[in-house]
Amino acid sequence: MVVDDDPSLRRMLERTLAAEGYEVTVAGDGGDALAAVERAAPDVIVLDVALPSMDGLAVSRRLRSRGLGTPILMLTARDAVPDRVSGLEAGADDYLVKPFAIAELVARLRALTRRPDAGALLSYADLILDLAAGRPTRTGRSIKLTGRELALLELLLRDATRTVTRERAIDEIWSGAAEPNVVDRYVTRLRRKLGEPKLIQTVRGVGFVLRA
């Protein structure tokens, strides 16, 4: 789904993404986007920040409050660090500054929608991640994660007990295009959602590791 109030940009993205093999739906404002997601949840959302009546940050927060884990890529003309942080804290999985190259947009969407092989399970201690379902459970409790949160947890589980550096996480999950502290922010969100006792430990100056 593409959510943008600029008709020309919306049409361009719809044509371009359709040519890349995506089935595209569009919305011109936040209210329409929320209603469309209620009817059918998309696989990924391209969401402009500067929308009329309800901005993209509010739309993202509303979707996350409903438990929607669909990956969200935010588009904005604002490129300051606080603006990027606001987008991530509102629940976005990635952040792309206008003007952008279509090739980069497509690459980021592919990274957000990449799905693992069916049937595979990753586990550590009492945490189990079903890669096909895209949702972890801990002591039987199902945990809802966003696309980036899920990708980070998967990375930690695949190298369980080994330290995952911030640089590696940024390279593999954000395609190298993120500030170093974004990993810390996502780890904080993961810790909160996974609950106690805390499984993700900080290796000072290096990165993070799973440790029961």
N, C-alpha and C positions, 0 to 999 in steps of 0.2 A: 504494500500500500504506500502511495506517495501522498503526503499531506503538505500542500503549499498553496498560498493564496494568489500566487502569480500564475495566471493562466498559460502564458507562453512557456515558462519554465516547467510547469506541470505537464503540458503537452509534449515538450521535448523529452522529459524524463520518461513519460509513458511510452513514447515511440522507441527511445533508445533501449530501455530495459526490456521491452517486448522483443526487440531484435536480438537481445542477449538470451532470450529463452524464458524470461519471467512472465508470469501472468499478472498483469498490473491492474489494480484498482486505484482510484484517486479520490481525494477529498479536498475541498477548498478552505475549510476552517476546522477548528478543534471540535465543535459540536458534531459536525458531519462525520469526522473521523471516529469519535467515540461511538456514534450510532452504528457506523459501518463495522467496527470491531465487535460490537454486540451481536451483529447478524452472523459474522463469520470472521474468526481470528486469522489474520494473515501470517505468513511465515516470517516476514520482516517488515518493519515500518521505517520509511524515510520521512522524517518529521521536521518541518521548518520551525524555527523558534519564533519568528515574528509573524504570528497569525492574528487575525482580528478577533475581538471579543475574548478569546481564551488562547493564551500563547502556548507554544510548544512545551514549555516547562510544565505548565499546569496540566496539559494533556498527558504528558509522560507520567507525572505524579498520580493522576487519576487512574491511568491504566495499571500502574504498579499497585495502587491501593486495592484494585479489583483482583489482584493476584495474577495478572497477565505476565507471562515470562517471555513473550515474543521479543526478539532483538529489536532495538530502536537505534537508528542512525540519525543524529540530529544535524540539520543544516543551519548555518547562521553566518551573518556577515561580521560577527564579533569574534575577534581572535585573541583577546586578552586571556591570560590564565584564569582569572576569577570567573569569566564567562564559561570557559570550558569546564571548570570545576562545578559550576551551577548546573550545567547540563548533565554531568555524570551523577551528581547528587540527586537530581530529579528522576534518575532511573535510566538514563540513556546508556547504551553500551558502547557507542562510538560517537565521534564529533567531527564534522567536516566543515571547513570554513569556505564560504563563497568568496570569489569565484573558484570553482574546483574543476579538475580534469575529470571527464567522464570515466576514463580508464581507472582512475583512483576510486571513484565511487563504486564502480562495478567490482573492483578488487576487494573493497571493504565489505560489500554486500555478500560476496562469495565467502569471505572469511566468517561473517556473522551467521550464514546459513549452512555452513559446513556441518554435515551430520556424520557421526561414526557408524561403523558396521553394526547391524542388528545382532542382538544376542550377547554382546560382550558386557561383562561386569568388571568394575574396578572396586576394590575395597581396601579399607585400612581401619583397624580396630572395629568399632561398631558402625562405621560409615560405609554404605554401599552405593555405588553409582551405576545405574542401568543406562548404558550409553544409548541404546535404542530409544528408550523412553525420554532420555534427557532430563532425568530428575533423580536426585539422590534421596536416600532414606537413612535415618539414624535411629537405631533401636525401634524400627518399625514406623517411625514418624516421617511422612513425606515432606520434602523441603522444596519450595518453589524458588528457582533461581532465574536471573536474567541470562541472556546469551553469553555475555562476557564473564559473569560470575561462574557459569557452568564450565566455560573453557578454562578458566583459571583453576577451578577445582580439579578438572580432569588432568591438567598439567601436573598439579601437585600429586595426584593419585598415581599417575603413571611413573613418577619418580619418587614414590613413597620412601621416606627416611633419608632421601638425598635432597640437598638444598637446591631450590630453584631460584636463580638470581633474578633480580628485577629486570636486568637487560634481556635475559632470555624470555621472560614473560612478555615484555613489551614487543620483542621481535616476533614471537609466535602468535600472540593474541591481538596486538594492535598494529601489526605489520610495521613495527619500528617507529610509528608516528604517534607518540604520546610522551607526556612528561613522566619522569621517574616516579613521582609520588602518586601517580594514578594506581600503581600496583598496591601501594599501602592502603589506599582508600577502598579498593576492592577487597583486600584481605580483611579490613575492618568489617565490611558488609557481610562477607562470608562467615566470619567468626560469629557475628550476631545471629545469622540465620541458622548456623549449624548448632549453636547452643553449647552448653557446658557438659562435660569438661572440655576446655579449649584444646583443639587438635592442631591448629596451625600456629607454629612458633616462629618468632622472628630470629633470624641469624644476623646479628648487628653488622651493618655495613655491607651485607651480601645479599640477603633475600629471605626466603621463607622455606619451612620444612614441616612435614607432618610428623608429629611426635606425641604419642599417647602418654 
